């Protein structure tokens, strides 16, 4: 079972609440964000945000979505999702709003998410994908110990095929990285 909250450096991971909806819409409404993610649609509406936040209440015990929030002012900066109960290419994923890019927030959130996934589940490995044309996301994953294990073409915007890089971090490698710290 995942905790309700987790600290991660300058950030806190917490569950989404309905008052987050206007900021979710603002951040996800940026075309730059949507175009660099696998799942955020564009345009992004209030109804989509309401459905998304409401739907998180029915998640399984091996699945959680956290709001990524700054400690200093409780500003919502992004989201992190973990699906450790389903072997898939996208067991962990994140987005960070455009105004917050380049501040290390994605690395802090993903690192904490990986730690939670390995601490709270029996997953042997965690996988994530990123668009090949989004090397910044790949660098975040590398900083957190994830290694590229292949590429996949899959439908993206309007069904067009895009190349995605598949990355993985196994439990044994994760434990070695922890021991090295």
N, C-alpha and C positions, 0 to 999 in steps of 0.2 A: 504494500500500500504506500502510495506516495504522500509526503507531507503536504499540508496546506500551504506552507511557506518555506522558503529556503533562502539564506543569505548567500550572495555571490559578489564579494568585493563591493563596488559602489552601487550594486543593484540588489534587489530582492525579487525572487520569483514568488508569485502569489496567484491564487485563482482569479479568473476574470469575474467581474461583477457588472451588472447592468449600467451603472454610472460610467463605465469605461467606453460605452458605445460611441459617443461623439468623437472621442480621440481615436478609437479604432477606425472609424470611417475616415477621419482626416488623414491618418497615417497610411492606411491601405488604399486610400483614394489617389495617392501619388502614382502616376504612371511608371516612374522610375522604379518604385518598389515592386509593383505588380509584374513588370516585365522581367525582373530578375528572380522571381520566385516560381516554383512549380505549381502552387495552389491558389495564390491570391488572385481572384478575378478582377477584371477592370472593365468598366467602371465598378466601383464598390459602393454599395448603398447601405443605408441605415437598416433596411429589412434584412440584408445579408448579415450584418453584424449582430442584429438581434437573434437571428436564427442560429448563428455560430455560437454565441455565448450561451444561449438556452440549450443547445445540443450538447454542450460539454457536461451537463449535469447527468447525462446518460452514459458517460464513458465507462469502460470496463475497468477493473482494478489494475490492469497492466497498461493503462492509458491515461495520460494527463496532458492538459494544456495550461501553461502558466503565462500570466502577464509578466513581462519583464519591466520592472519599475525602478526608477532611480531612488536611492535611499534619501538623498538630500532634499528632494521636494515632492516625492511620490508621483513624478511624471511618468506616464506610460510611454515606454520607448520601443516596445516590441512584444513578441510572443515566442514561446518555445514549446514545442509539442513532443511528447515521448509516447511511442507505441511499442513497448517492449514485449508484448504478448503475441505479436504477429511477426513471423519472419518475413521481412519485406525489404525493398531497396530504400525505403524512407521511414525507418524506425524512429528517427529523431530529426527534427527540423526546426527552423527558426526564421523569423524576419525581424528586422530592426528598421524603424522609421527613418526616412531619408534625413531629417534634421539631426539624427543621432549617429550617422555613419562616421566611421573613422575614429571612434573614441574608445574602442576595445570592448564595447558592450556585447557584441556578438560572441567574442571569445570567452568573456566571463560567463555569459548565459549558457553557451554550449558546454563549456567545461563543467559547470555545475550540473547541467542536465545529464551529462554522461555519468558523473559521479552518482547522481540519484538513480539513474537506470541500473547501474551495477550494484548499488547498495540495496535497492528496493525490489529487485527482480532476480530471476535466475538466468537472465539472458546471457548466452555465451559470447555474443558480440552485438554491437550496435552498428547499424548502417545508416548512411545519409547520402543524399544526392544533391548535386548542384548543376546548374546549367554550365556547359563547357565555356560559354561566353561570359561567365561570371567568376573570374579567377579570384576575386576578393573573398567569395564564400569558400572557395577551395583552400585559401590561405588560413582562414579561420579554422576550418576543420583540421588542417595540418598542425596548427599550433596546439590543438587539443589532442593530438596523437593519432588522428585518423589517417589512414593511408589509402591511396587510390588502388582499387582492385579491378577496375574495368570501366567500360563506357556502355551506355544504352541509348538507343534512339527511341523516343516515345513522343506521342502527341503533346503539344503545348498549346499555345494561343491559336484559336480557330482551327484546331486539329492538325496544324502543320507539325511535321516531325522536327524535333530538335535533339541535339546531342547532349546527354547528361553524363556527368562523371559520378561513378559509384565509389563511395569511400566506406571504410570499415575500421572499427576499433574492437579487437577481441578482448575478452576479460583478462586473459593472461598478460597481454601487452599493457593493458590498463594498470594491472597490479605492478608490473615492472616499472612503469612510469611513476607510480606513486612511491615505490621504494626508492627511486632515484632522487626524489625531491628532498 
